[in-house]
Amino acid sequence: MRRSGAESELLAEVAREVGRQRRRRWAGAGGGVIALGLLAGLWLRPGAIFPGVAVAPTATAFVSEPRREQLPDGSIVELRPGAQITHVFDAERRHVTLLRGEAHFEVTKDPARPFVVRARDVDVRAVGTAFAVDLGEKAVEVVVTHGRVAVEPAAAQIAFVDAGQRARAPAGGAPSEVSTLSAAEAATRLAWRVPQLEFSRTPLAEALALINARGAASGQPRIEIGHDDPAWREIQLSGILAADNTGGFLLLLETNFGIRSDRSGPTIKLHPAR
């Protein structure tokens, strides 16, 4: 399913905001390890632990990204890691139940069969739109990225939510709270939709291999080490970085290790700063 212009712009803003946050918060961890900025504004250093991620005692590197599935009607769902849904699609109904976690839906238009997502005692109803639903412990939260949805708590008044707005339906059937999100707030709120590269004591060469493998699919320039200094083999990376944030990654290298990036050719070459 092709993304709408508004949807594509929001994802682009998500990526830009990730980059802006990291550029504001870069810092070195010392001891030959560079720490990459986290969305929460924290820093991951050797041995540090934050919710959902622990630094492994040995070197690791992997990609964390939402699972993307096509539903029977052609709609697309992105499931945040840990999220789970069930669904029923027939001639009259398009019903999805969010059992846990958070999911984003891009809904195929079908006026004869409204698309309904149920999260606990809240129904989110749409025809053709895009929105995220988060099943939290204290509330169900809906963020609309395109079009309009109706948020229907079981025992409260229906709230209509437009693109760029968020609705929070507290547990227990209280009325929904609708607010407008700034572009930066929306980017931070939905940053989980951007694939993340997770490093733990990962050697620079291995990190570059993973970054280049991900970047090739999106047309990003390849990054190569253009110097034979053996000390560069000791550089280790720990933390999380947006897969498409090449500029932020290069800035971290330049700031923490005095590495100069030559971007004059089709391939970015890393050299010692002079």
PyRosetta script that sets phi, psi and omega in degrees:
from pyrosetta import init, pose_from_sequence

init()
pose = pose_from_sequence("MRRSGAESELLAEVAREVGRQRRRRWAGAGGGVIALGLLAGLWLRPGAIFPGVAVAPTATAFVSEPRREQLPDGSIVELRPGAQITHVFDAERRHVTLLRGEAHFEVTKDPARPFVVRARDVDVRAVGTAFAVDLGEKAVEVVVTHGRVAVEPAAAQIAFVDAGQRARAPAGGAPSEVSTLSAAEAATRLAWRVPQLEFSRTPLAEALALINARGAASGQPRIEIGHDDPAWREIQLSGILAADNTGGFLLLLETNFGIRSDRSGPTIKLHPAR")
pose.set_psi(1, 130.6)
pose.set_omega(1, -178.0)
pose.set_phi(2, -79.3)
pose.set_psi(2, 142.4)
pose.set_omega(2, 179.7)
pose.set_phi(3, -78.3)
pose.set_psi(3, 147.5)
pose.set_omega(3, 174.5)
pose.set_phi(4, -73.6)
pose.set_psi(4, 166.4)
pose.set_omega(4, 177.8)
pose.set_phi(5, -60.4)
pose.set_psi(5, -41.4)
pose.set_omega(5, 179.7)
pose.set_phi(6, -64.5)
pose.set_psi(6, -40.7)
pose.set_omega(6, 179.6)
pose.set_phi(7, -64.7)
pose.set_psi(7, -44.8)
pose.set_omega(7, 179.5)
pose.set_phi(8, -63.4)
pose.set_psi(8, -39.4)
pose.set_omega(8, -179.7)
pose.set_phi(9, -66.4)
pose.set_psi(9, -38.3)
pose.set_omega(9, 178.6)
pose.set_phi(10, -64.0)
pose.set_psi(10, -44.0)
pose.set_omega(10, 177.7)
pose.set_phi(11, -62.4)
pose.set_psi(11, -38.4)
pose.set_omega(11, 177.7)
pose.set_phi(12, -63.7)
pose.set_psi(12, -39.8)
pose.set_omega(12, 178.9)
pose.set_phi(13, -67.2)
pose.set_psi(13, -35.7)
pose.set_omega(13, 174.6)
pose.set_phi(14, -56.0)
pose.set_psi(14, -50.0)
pose.set_omega(14, -178.9)
pose.set_phi(15, -63.8)
pose.set_psi(15, -40.4)
pose.set_omega(15, 179.7)
pose.set_phi(16, -65.1)
pose.set_psi(16, -40.5)
pose.set_omega(16, -179.3)
pose.set_phi(17, -66.8)
pose.set_psi(17, -39.3)
pose.set_omega(17, 174.9)
pose.set_phi(18, -56.1)
pose.set_psi(18, -46.2)
pose.set_omega(18, 179.6)
pose.set_phi(19, -63.8)
pose.set_psi(19, -42.2)
pose.set_omega(19, -179.8)
pose.set_phi(20, -62.9)
pose.set_psi(20, -42.1)
pose.set_omega(20, -179.7)
pose.set_phi(21, -63.3)
pose.set_psi(21, -41.2)
pose.set_omega(21, -178.3)
pose.set_phi(22, -70.2)
pose.set_psi(22, -36.5)
pose.set_omega(22, 178.8)
pose.set_phi(23, -66.1)
pose.set_psi(23, -30.7)
pose.set_omega(23, 179.2)
pose.set_phi(24, -75.4)
pose.set_psi(24, -24.0)
pose.set_omega(24, -168.1)
pose.set_phi(25, -117.5)
pose.set_psi(25, 12.2)
pose.set_omega(25, -176.0)
pose.set_phi(26, -62.4)
pose.set_psi(26, 146.2)
pose.set_omega(26, 177.5)
pose.set_phi(27, -164.6)
pose.set_psi(27, 152.2)
pose.set_omega(27, 178.3)
pose.set_phi(28, -89.8)
pose.set_psi(28, 147.5)
pose.set_omega(28, 178.1)
pose.set_phi(29, -93.9)
pose.set_psi(29, -8.7)
pose.set_omega(29, -179.9)
pose.set_phi(30, 78.5)
pose.set_psi(30, 173.1)
pose.set_omega(30, 176.3)
pose.set_phi(31, 61.5)
pose.set_psi(31, 27.9)
pose.set_omega(31, 177.8)
pose.set_phi(32, 78.3)
pose.set_psi(32, 11.3)
pose.set_omega(32, 179.9)
pose.set_phi(33, -119.2)
pose.set_psi(33, 132.0)
pose.set_omega(33, 177.1)
pose.set_phi(34, -98.9)
pose.set_psi(34, 134.9)
pose.set_omega(34, 179.3)
pose.set_phi(35, -100.7)
pose.set_psi(35, 129.0)
pose.set_omega(35, 179.8)
pose.set_phi(36, -93.6)
pose.set_psi(36, 138.7)
pose.set_omega(36, -176.5)
pose.set_phi(37, -66.2)
pose.set_psi(37, 144.0)
pose.set_omega(37, 178.6)
pose.set_phi(38, -102.7)
pose.set_psi(38, 157.0)
pose.set_omega(38, 179.8)
pose.set_phi(39, -59.4)
pose.set_psi(39, -34.0)
pose.set_omega(39, -177.2)
pose.set_phi(40, -76.2)
pose.set_psi(40, -1.7)
pose.set_omega(40, -179.0)
pose.set_phi(41, 85.0)
pose.set_psi(41, 12.1)
pose.set_omega(41, 178.7)
pose.set_phi(42, -94.6)
pose.set_psi(42, 173.4)
pose.set_omega(42, 175.8)
pose.set_phi(43, -127.1)
pose.set_psi(43, 133.6)
pose.set_omega(43, -179.8)
pose.set_phi(44, -97.6)
pose.set_psi(44, 119.0)
pose.set_omega(44, 179.1)
pose.set_phi(45, -121.6)
pose.set_psi(45, 166.9)
pose.set_omega(45, 179.4)
pose.set_phi(46, -53.0)
pose.set_psi(46, 126.1)
pose.set_omega(46, 178.1)
pose.set_phi(47, 88.0)
pose.set_psi(47, -11.4)
pose.set_omega(47, -178.7)
pose.set_phi(48, -76.3)
pose.set_psi(48, 150.1)
pose.set_omega(48, 179.2)
pose.set_phi(49, -131.3)
pose.set_psi(49, 136.4)
pose.set_omega(49, 172.4)
pose.set_phi(50, -134.9)
pose.set_psi(50, 164.4)
pose.set_omega(50, -171.0)
pose.set_phi(51, -51.4)
pose.set_psi(51, 121.9)
pose.set_omega(51, 173.7)
pose.set_phi(52, 91.5)
pose.set_psi(52, -14.3)
pose.set_omega(52, -176.8)
pose.set_phi(53, -138.8)
pose.set_psi(53, 132.7)
pose.set_omega(53, 174.3)
pose.set_phi(54, -122.7)
pose.set_psi(54, 146.4)
pose.set_omega(54, 178.1)
pose.set_phi(55, -80.1)
pose.set_psi(55, 120.5)
pose.set_omega(55, -178.9)
pose.set_phi(56, -73.3)
pose.set_psi(56, 150.4)
pose.set_omega(56, 179.4)
pose.set_phi(57, -70.0)
pose.set_psi(57, -18.8)
pose.set_omega(57, 177.3)
pose.set_phi(58, -114.6)
pose.set_psi(58, 166.5)
pose.set_omega(58, -175.7)
pose.set_phi(59, -68.7)
pose.set_psi(59, 133.4)
pose.set_omega(59, 175.7)
pose.set_phi(60, -142.2)
pose.set_psi(60, 158.5)
pose.set_omega(60, 174.7)
pose.set_phi(61, -157.9)
pose.set_psi(61, 129.2)
pose.set_omega(61, 178.7)
pose.set_phi(62, -156.9)
pose.set_psi(62, 170.7)
pose.set_omega(62, -178.2)
pose.set_phi(63, -105.7)
pose.set_psi(63, 132.4)
pose.set_omega(63, 174.6)
pose.set_phi(64, -113.0)
pose.set_psi(64, 123.2)
pose.set_omega(64, -178.7)
pose.set_phi(65, -152.9)
pose.set_psi(65, 157.3)
pose.set_omega(65, 179.4)
pose.set_phi(66, -66.9)
pose.set_psi(66, 151.2)
pose.set_omega(66, 175.1)
pose.set_phi(67, -84.9)
pose.set_psi(67, 129.7)
pose.set_omega(67, -175.2)
pose.set_phi(68, -111.0)
pose.set_psi(68, 125.8)
pose.set_omega(68, -177.5)
pose.set_phi(69, -132.6)
pose.set_psi(69, 151.1)
pose.set_omega(69, 173.2)
pose.set_phi(70, -99.9)
pose.set_psi(70, 128.5)
pose.set_omega(70, 178.9)
pose.set_phi(71, -83.6)
pose.set_psi(71, 167.1)
pose.set_omega(71, -174.3)
pose.set_phi(72, -57.4)
pose.set_psi(72, -26.2)
pose.set_omega(72, -179.0)
pose.set_phi(73, -91.2)
pose.set_psi(73, 2.2)
pose.set_omega(73, -177.9)
pose.set_phi(74, 96.5)
pose.set_psi(74, -9.0)
pose.set_omega(74, 175.8)
pose.set_phi(75, -64.9)
pose.set_psi(75, 155.5)
pose.set_omega(75, -178.9)
pose.set_phi(76, -114.0)
pose.set_psi(76, 134.8)
pose.set_omega(76, 174.8)
pose.set_phi(77, -120.6)
pose.set_psi(77, 135.3)
pose.set_omega(77, 171.5)
pose.set_phi(78, -109.9)
pose.set_psi(78, 124.3)
pose.set_omega(78, -176.7)
pose.set_phi(79, -105.8)
pose.set_psi(79, 120.5)
pose.set_omega(79, 174.3)
pose.set_phi(80, -63.4)
pose.set_psi(80, 144.0)
pose.set_omega(80, -179.8)
pose.set_phi(81, -49.1)
pose.set_psi(81, 127.9)
pose.set_omega(81, -178.4)
pose.set_phi(82, 97.6)
pose.set_psi(82, -14.0)
pose.set_omega(82, -179.0)
pose.set_phi(83, -75.5)
pose.set_psi(83, 153.2)
pose.set_omega(83, 179.8)
pose.set_phi(84, -146.0)
pose.set_psi(84, 137.6)
pose.set_omega(84, 178.2)
pose.set_phi(85, -132.4)
pose.set_psi(85, 160.5)
pose.set_omega(85, 163.6)
pose.set_phi(86, -129.2)
pose.set_psi(86, 161.7)
pose.set_omega(86, -179.3)
pose.set_phi(87, -151.4)
pose.set_psi(87, 155.9)
pose.set_omega(87, 175.1)
pose.set_phi(88, -131.3)
pose.set_psi(88, 118.7)
pose.set_omega(88, 177.7)
pose.set_phi(89, -124.4)
pose.set_psi(89, 122.9)
pose.set_omega(89, 175.0)
pose.set_phi(90, -142.7)
pose.set_psi(90, -163.6)
pose.set_omega(90, -175.5)
pose.set_phi(91, -66.7)
pose.set_psi(91, -18.6)
pose.set_omega(91, -176.1)
pose.set_phi(92, -118.3)
pose.set_psi(92, -22.0)
pose.set_omega(92, -170.8)
pose.set_phi(93, -125.9)
pose.set_psi(93, 148.4)
pose.set_omega(93, 166.0)
pose.set_phi(94, -132.7)
pose.set_psi(94, 91.1)
pose.set_omega(94, -175.0)
pose.set_phi(95, -117.9)
pose.set_psi(95, 128.7)
pose.set_omega(95, 175.6)
pose.set_phi(96, -120.9)
pose.set_psi(96, 136.5)
pose.set_omega(96, 174.9)
pose.set_phi(97, -112.1)
pose.set_psi(97, 122.8)
pose.set_omega(97, 175.7)
pose.set_phi(98, -88.4)
pose.set_psi(98, 109.9)
pose.set_omega(98, -176.2)
pose.set_phi(99, -81.9)
pose.set_psi(99, -34.4)
pose.set_omega(99, 176.6)
pose.set_phi(100, -164.8)
pose.set_psi(100, 158.1)
pose.set_omega(100, 174.7)
pose.set_phi(101, 81.1)
pose.set_psi(101, -151.3)
pose.set_omega(101, -174.1)
pose.set_phi(102, -135.1)
pose.set_psi(102, 143.6)
pose.set_omega(102, 180.0)
pose.set_phi(103, -144.1)
pose.set_psi(103, 149.1)
pose.set_omega(103, 175.7)
pose.set_phi(104, -114.8)
pose.set_psi(104, 135.5)
pose.set_omega(104, -175.7)
pose.set_phi(105, -119.3)
pose.set_psi(105, 133.2)
pose.set_omega(105, 168.2)
pose.set_phi(106, -111.1)
pose.set_psi(106, 108.7)
pose.set_omega(106, -166.3)
pose.set_phi(107, -95.3)
pose.set_psi(107, 129.9)
pose.set_omega(107, 172.9)
pose.set_phi(108, -74.5)
pose.set_psi(108, 133.7)
pose.set_omega(108, -177.7)
pose.set_phi(109, -67.3)
pose.set_psi(109, 134.3)
pose.set_omega(109, 174.4)
pose.set_phi(110, -161.3)
pose.set_psi(110, 84.5)
pose.set_omega(110, -175.5)
pose.set_phi(111, -55.6)
pose.set_psi(111, -27.2)
pose.set_omega(111, -179.1)
pose.set_phi(112, -74.8)
pose.set_psi(112, -18.1)
pose.set_omega(112, -179.1)
pose.set_phi(113, -134.2)
pose.set_psi(113, 89.4)
pose.set_omega(113, 177.6)
pose.set_phi(114, -56.1)
pose.set_psi(114, 145.8)
pose.set_omega(114, -179.9)
pose.set_phi(115, -93.8)
pose.set_psi(115, 120.5)
pose.set_omega(115, -175.3)
pose.set_phi(116, -122.4)
pose.set_psi(116, 128.0)
pose.set_omega(116, 172.7)
pose.set_phi(117, -110.4)
pose.set_psi(117, 123.2)
pose.set_omega(117, 177.4)
pose.set_phi(118, -103.3)
pose.set_psi(118, 128.3)
pose.set_omega(118, 175.5)
pose.set_phi(119, -128.6)
pose.set_psi(119, 108.2)
pose.set_omega(119, -172.9)
pose.set_phi(120, 57.7)
pose.set_psi(120, -114.2)
pose.set_omega(120, -178.9)
pose.set_phi(121, -108.3)
pose.set_psi(121, 24.2)
pose.set_omega(121, -178.5)
pose.set_phi(122, -119.4)
pose.set_psi(122, 130.8)
pose.set_omega(122, 173.0)
pose.set_phi(123, -104.2)
pose.set_psi(123, 134.7)
pose.set_omega(123, 173.9)
pose.set_phi(124, -113.6)
pose.set_psi(124, 116.9)
pose.set_omega(124, -170.4)
pose.set_phi(125, -113.7)
pose.set_psi(125, 132.6)
pose.set_omega(125, -179.8)
pose.set_phi(126, -147.7)
pose.set_psi(126, 164.8)
pose.set_omega(126, 173.5)
pose.set_phi(127, -110.3)
pose.set_psi(127, -61.2)
pose.set_omega(127, 176.3)
pose.set_phi(128, -142.8)
pose.set_psi(128, 102.6)
pose.set_omega(128, -173.5)
pose.set_phi(129, -164.1)
pose.set_psi(129, -171.6)
pose.set_omega(129, 177.6)
pose.set_phi(130, -141.9)
pose.set_psi(130, 135.4)
pose.set_omega(130, -176.2)
pose.set_phi(131, -163.0)
pose.set_psi(131, 159.1)
pose.set_omega(131, 176.8)
pose.set_phi(132, -114.6)
pose.set_psi(132, 142.9)
pose.set_omega(132, 177.1)
pose.set_phi(133, -124.8)
pose.set_psi(133, 128.9)
pose.set_omega(133, -179.4)
pose.set_phi(134, -118.9)
pose.set_psi(134, 117.3)
pose.set_omega(134, 179.1)
pose.set_phi(135, -89.5)
pose.set_psi(135, 91.1)
pose.set_omega(135, 179.4)
pose.set_phi(136, -90.4)
pose.set_psi(136, 171.0)
pose.set_omega(136, -179.1)
pose.set_phi(137, -68.3)
pose.set_psi(137, -37.1)
pose.set_omega(137, -174.6)
pose.set_phi(138, -104.2)
pose.set_psi(138, -13.5)
pose.set_omega(138, -177.5)
pose.set_phi(139, -163.9)
pose.set_psi(139, 158.3)
pose.set_omega(139, 169.3)
pose.set_phi(140, -99.9)
pose.set_psi(140, 128.7)
pose.set_omega(140, -177.2)
pose.set_phi(141, -116.8)
pose.set_psi(141, 135.7)
pose.set_omega(141, -179.5)
pose.set_phi(142, -123.6)
pose.set_psi(142, 128.5)
pose.set_omega(142, 175.3)
pose.set_phi(143, -119.1)
pose.set_psi(143, 122.1)
pose.set_omega(143, -177.2)
pose.set_phi(144, -96.7)
pose.set_psi(144, 125.2)
pose.set_omega(144, -179.4)
pose.set_phi(145, -103.6)
pose.set_psi(145, -14.8)
pose.set_omega(145, 178.1)
pose.set_phi(146, -160.4)
pose.set_psi(146, 136.2)
pose.set_omega(146, 175.7)
pose.set_phi(147, 79.4)
pose.set_psi(147, -145.5)
pose.set_omega(147, -176.2)
pose.set_phi(148, -145.4)
pose.set_psi(148, 144.7)
pose.set_omega(148, 175.7)
pose.set_phi(149, -131.4)
pose.set_psi(149, 160.2)
pose.set_omega(149, 172.8)
pose.set_phi(150, -107.8)
pose.set_psi(150, 124.8)
pose.set_omega(150, 177.3)
pose.set_phi(151, -100.1)
pose.set_psi(151, 120.3)
pose.set_omega(151, -170.9)
pose.set_phi(152, -123.1)
pose.set_psi(152, 87.8)
pose.set_omega(152, 172.9)
pose.set_phi(153, -64.7)
pose.set_psi(153, 151.7)
pose.set_omega(153, -173.9)
pose.set_phi(154, -60.2)
pose.set_psi(154, -36.0)
pose.set_omega(154, -173.6)
pose.set_phi(155, -123.8)
pose.set_psi(155, 28.8)
pose.set_omega(155, -178.0)
pose.set_phi(156, -142.2)
pose.set_psi(156, 170.0)
pose.set_omega(156, -177.3)
pose.set_phi(157, -68.3)
pose.set_psi(157, 145.9)
pose.set_omega(157, 177.2)
pose.set_phi(158, -66.6)
pose.set_psi(158, 138.6)
pose.set_omega(158, 175.7)
pose.set_phi(159, -117.7)
pose.set_psi(159, 133.4)
pose.set_omega(159, 176.3)
pose.set_phi(160, -97.2)
pose.set_psi(160, 131.5)
pose.set_omega(160, -172.7)
pose.set_phi(161, -124.9)
pose.set_psi(161, 126.2)
pose.set_omega(161, -177.7)
pose.set_phi(162, -101.4)
pose.set_psi(162, 168.7)
pose.set_omega(162, 178.3)
pose.set_phi(163, -54.1)
pose.set_psi(163, 135.9)
pose.set_omega(163, -178.6)
pose.set_phi(164, 87.0)
pose.set_psi(164, 4.2)
pose.set_omega(164, 179.4)
pose.set_phi(165, -116.3)
pose.set_psi(165, 160.7)
pose.set_omega(165, 177.6)
pose.set_phi(166, -127.2)
pose.set_psi(166, 139.6)
pose.set_omega(166, 173.7)
pose.set_phi(167, -118.2)
pose.set_psi(167, 136.0)
pose.set_omega(167, 177.4)
pose.set_phi(168, -120.9)
pose.set_psi(168, 116.4)
pose.set_omega(168, -179.7)
pose.set_phi(169, -106.8)
pose.set_psi(169, 102.0)
pose.set_omega(169, -177.5)
pose.set_phi(170, -62.1)
pose.set_psi(170, 151.0)
pose.set_omega(170, 177.3)
pose.set_phi(171, -62.2)
pose.set_psi(171, 147.0)
pose.set_omega(171, 179.3)
pose.set_phi(172, 99.7)
pose.set_psi(172, -1.3)
pose.set_omega(172, 175.0)
pose.set_phi(173, 88.2)
pose.set_psi(173, 15.8)
pose.set_omega(173, 176.7)
pose.set_phi(174, -68.2)
pose.set_psi(174, 155.8)
pose.set_omega(174, 179.5)
pose.set_phi(175, -57.7)
pose.set_psi(175, 148.2)
pose.set_omega(175, 179.7)
pose.set_phi(176, -72.0)
pose.set_psi(176, 145.8)
pose.set_omega(176, 176.2)
pose.set_phi(177, -104.6)
pose.set_psi(177, 118.8)
pose.set_omega(177, -177.6)
pose.set_phi(178, -108.5)
pose.set_psi(178, 130.7)
pose.set_omega(178, 179.3)
pose.set_phi(179, -139.4)
pose.set_psi(179, 158.3)
pose.set_omega(179, 178.0)
pose.set_phi(180, -94.0)
pose.set_psi(180, 135.5)
pose.set_omega(180, 179.9)
pose.set_phi(181, -99.1)
pose.set_psi(181, 138.8)
pose.set_omega(181, 169.3)
pose.set_phi(182, -73.0)
pose.set_psi(182, 165.4)
pose.set_omega(182, 178.8)
pose.set_phi(183, -59.1)
pose.set_psi(183, -39.6)
pose.set_omega(183, -179.6)
pose.set_phi(184, -67.1)
pose.set_psi(184, -41.2)
pose.set_omega(184, 178.7)
pose.set_phi(185, -64.1)
pose.set_psi(185, -43.1)
pose.set_omega(185, 178.5)
pose.set_phi(186, -63.6)
pose.set_psi(186, -39.9)
pose.set_omega(186, 179.5)
pose.set_phi(187, -62.7)
pose.set_psi(187, -44.5)
pose.set_omega(187, 179.3)
pose.set_phi(188, -66.9)
pose.set_psi(188, -42.2)
pose.set_omega(188, -176.6)
pose.set_phi(189, -63.6)
pose.set_psi(189, -34.9)
pose.set_omega(189, -176.0)
pose.set_phi(190, -110.0)
pose.set_psi(190, 19.4)
pose.set_omega(190, -177.7)
pose.set_phi(191, -61.9)
pose.set_psi(191, -21.5)
pose.set_omega(191, 179.1)
pose.set_phi(192, -63.0)
pose.set_psi(192, -17.2)
pose.set_omega(192, -179.6)
pose.set_phi(193, -76.5)
pose.set_psi(193, -17.0)
pose.set_omega(193, 177.9)
pose.set_phi(194, -87.8)
pose.set_psi(194, 124.0)
pose.set_omega(194, 179.1)
pose.set_phi(195, -54.7)
pose.set_psi(195, 139.6)
pose.set_omega(195, -178.4)
pose.set_phi(196, -115.8)
pose.set_psi(196, 140.2)
pose.set_omega(196, 171.6)
pose.set_phi(197, -97.0)
pose.set_psi(197, 126.4)
pose.set_omega(197, -177.8)
pose.set_phi(198, -112.3)
pose.set_psi(198, 123.4)
pose.set_omega(198, -178.7)
pose.set_phi(199, -117.4)
pose.set_psi(199, 142.7)
pose.set_omega(199, 170.8)
pose.set_phi(200, -139.4)
pose.set_psi(200, 106.1)
pose.set_omega(200, -178.2)
pose.set_phi(201, 53.2)
pose.set_psi(201, 39.6)
pose.set_omega(201, -175.9)
pose.set_phi(202, -86.1)
pose.set_psi(202, 126.2)
pose.set_omega(202, 176.8)
pose.set_phi(203, -59.3)
pose.set_psi(203, 147.2)
pose.set_omega(203, -177.2)
pose.set_phi(204, -53.4)
pose.set_psi(204, -44.8)
pose.set_omega(204, -177.3)
pose.set_phi(205, -61.2)
pose.set_psi(205, -39.7)
pose.set_omega(205, 179.7)
pose.set_phi(206, -70.1)
pose.set_psi(206, -38.2)
pose.set_omega(206, 177.9)
pose.set_phi(207, -63.2)
pose.set_psi(207, -41.7)
pose.set_omega(207, 178.6)
pose.set_phi(208, -63.2)
pose.set_psi(208, -37.4)
pose.set_omega(208, 179.3)
pose.set_phi(209, -61.6)
pose.set_psi(209, -41.6)
pose.set_omega(209, 179.9)
pose.set_phi(210, -70.4)
pose.set_psi(210, -42.2)
pose.set_omega(210, 178.6)
pose.set_phi(211, -62.0)
pose.set_psi(211, -43.4)
pose.set_omega(211, -179.6)
pose.set_phi(212, -67.0)
pose.set_psi(212, -36.8)
pose.set_omega(212, 179.4)
pose.set_phi(213, -64.4)
pose.set_psi(213, -41.0)
pose.set_omega(213, 178.6)
pose.set_phi(214, -73.0)
pose.set_psi(214, -38.7)
pose.set_omega(214, -175.8)
pose.set_phi(215, -69.9)
pose.set_psi(215, -27.7)
pose.set_omega(215, -178.4)
pose.set_phi(216, -61.2)
pose.set_psi(216, -35.0)
pose.set_omega(216, -177.6)
pose.set_phi(217, -70.3)
pose.set_psi(217, -25.8)
pose.set_omega(217, -177.6)
pose.set_phi(218, -107.7)
pose.set_psi(218, 9.4)
pose.set_omega(218, 175.8)
pose.set_phi(219, 79.0)
pose.set_psi(219, 17.1)
pose.set_omega(219, 177.8)
pose.set_phi(220, -77.0)
pose.set_psi(220, 147.9)
pose.set_omega(220, -179.7)
pose.set_phi(221, -66.6)
pose.set_psi(221, 147.9)
pose.set_omega(221, 178.2)
pose.set_phi(222, -73.2)
pose.set_psi(222, 144.5)
pose.set_omega(222, 178.2)
pose.set_phi(223, -112.2)
pose.set_psi(223, 128.6)
pose.set_omega(223, -179.3)
pose.set_phi(224, -131.3)
pose.set_psi(224, 150.6)
pose.set_omega(224, 174.3)
pose.set_phi(225, -80.4)
pose.set_psi(225, 119.2)
pose.set_omega(225, -176.6)
pose.set_phi(226, -103.5)
pose.set_psi(226, 24.7)
pose.set_omega(226, -177.8)
pose.set_phi(227, -144.6)
pose.set_psi(227, 152.8)
pose.set_omega(227, -175.0)
pose.set_phi(228, -102.2)
pose.set_psi(228, 18.6)
pose.set_omega(228, -177.3)
pose.set_phi(229, -66.3)
pose.set_psi(229, 118.0)
pose.set_omega(229, -178.0)
pose.set_phi(230, -63.5)
pose.set_psi(230, -22.8)
pose.set_omega(230, 179.8)
pose.set_phi(231, -62.8)
pose.set_psi(231, -25.1)
pose.set_omega(231, -179.6)
pose.set_phi(232, -66.7)
pose.set_psi(232, -22.3)
pose.set_omega(232, 177.9)
pose.set_phi(233, -69.5)
pose.set_psi(233, -17.4)
pose.set_omega(233, -179.6)
pose.set_phi(234, -88.5)
pose.set_psi(234, -10.1)
pose.set_omega(234, 179.9)
pose.set_phi(235, -69.6)
pose.set_psi(235, 126.9)
pose.set_omega(235, 179.3)
pose.set_phi(236, -122.3)
pose.set_psi(236, 148.3)
pose.set_omega(236, -179.7)
pose.set_phi(237, -117.8)
pose.set_psi(237, 137.9)
pose.set_omega(237, 174.1)
pose.set_phi(238, -136.2)
pose.set_psi(238, 134.4)
pose.set_omega(238, 177.2)
pose.set_phi(239, 135.3)
pose.set_psi(239, -163.7)
pose.set_omega(239, -176.3)
pose.set_phi(240, -128.2)
pose.set_psi(240, 135.7)
pose.set_omega(240, -178.6)
pose.set_phi(241, -137.9)
pose.set_psi(241, 136.7)
pose.set_omega(241, 175.3)
pose.set_phi(242, -58.9)
pose.set_psi(242, 135.8)
pose.set_omega(242, -173.9)
pose.set_phi(243, -61.1)
pose.set_psi(243, -26.6)
pose.set_omega(243, -177.8)
pose.set_phi(244, -101.8)
pose.set_psi(244, 13.5)
pose.set_omega(244, -176.6)
pose.set_phi(245, -96.6)
pose.set_psi(245, 59.1)
pose.set_omega(245, -179.9)
pose.set_phi(246, -59.9)
pose.set_psi(246, -41.1)
pose.set_omega(246, -179.2)
pose.set_phi(247, -62.2)
pose.set_psi(247, -42.2)
pose.set_omega(247, 178.2)
pose.set_phi(248, -65.5)
pose.set_psi(248, -37.6)
pose.set_omega(248, 178.4)
pose.set_phi(249, -63.5)
pose.set_psi(249, -45.5)
pose.set_omega(249, 179.5)
pose.set_phi(250, -65.1)
pose.set_psi(250, -38.0)
pose.set_omega(250, 178.7)
pose.set_phi(251, -61.8)
pose.set_psi(251, -40.8)
pose.set_omega(251, 178.6)
pose.set_phi(252, -63.0)
pose.set_psi(252, -42.7)
pose.set_omega(252, 178.3)
pose.set_phi(253, -64.1)
pose.set_psi(253, -44.8)
pose.set_omega(253, -178.5)
pose.set_phi(254, -64.3)
pose.set_psi(254, -38.6)
pose.set_omega(254, -175.8)
pose.set_phi(255, -75.7)
pose.set_psi(255, -42.1)
pose.set_omega(255, -172.1)
pose.set_phi(256, -89.6)
pose.set_psi(256, -27.3)
pose.set_omega(256, -175.5)
pose.set_phi(257, -125.2)
pose.set_psi(257, 7.7)
pose.set_omega(257, 179.6)
pose.set_phi(258, 62.6)
pose.set_psi(258, 32.2)
pose.set_omega(258, 179.0)
pose.set_phi(259, -89.9)
pose.set_psi(259, 130.2)
pose.set_omega(259, 179.5)
pose.set_phi(260, -98.2)
pose.set_psi(260, 134.6)
pose.set_omega(260, 178.5)
pose.set_phi(261, -106.7)
pose.set_psi(261, 121.2)
pose.set_omega(261, 178.3)
pose.set_phi(262, -93.1)
pose.set_psi(262, 110.5)
pose.set_omega(262, -175.7)
pose.set_phi(263, -107.3)
pose.set_psi(263, 21.3)
pose.set_omega(263, -175.2)
pose.set_phi(264, -76.9)
pose.set_psi(264, -20.9)
pose.set_omega(264, -178.1)
pose.set_phi(265, -112.5)
pose.set_psi(265, -175.6)
pose.set_omega(265, 179.6)
pose.set_phi(266, -67.1)
pose.set_psi(266, -22.0)
pose.set_omega(266, 176.8)
pose.set_phi(267, -113.2)
pose.set_psi(267, 134.9)
pose.set_omega(267, 178.4)
pose.set_phi(268, -81.3)
pose.set_psi(268, 124.3)
pose.set_omega(268, -179.0)
pose.set_phi(269, -106.9)
pose.set_psi(269, 134.0)
pose.set_omega(269, 177.6)
pose.set_phi(270, -98.0)
pose.set_psi(270, 128.6)
pose.set_omega(270, -179.2)
pose.set_phi(271, -134.9)
pose.set_psi(271, 159.7)
pose.set_omega(271, 171.7)
pose.set_phi(272, -64.1)
pose.set_psi(272, 139.2)
pose.set_omega(272, 177.2)
pose.set_phi(273, -69.0)
pose.set_psi(273, 145.1)
pose.set_omega(273, -179.7)
pose.set_phi(274, -105.0)
pose.dump_pdb("model.pdb")
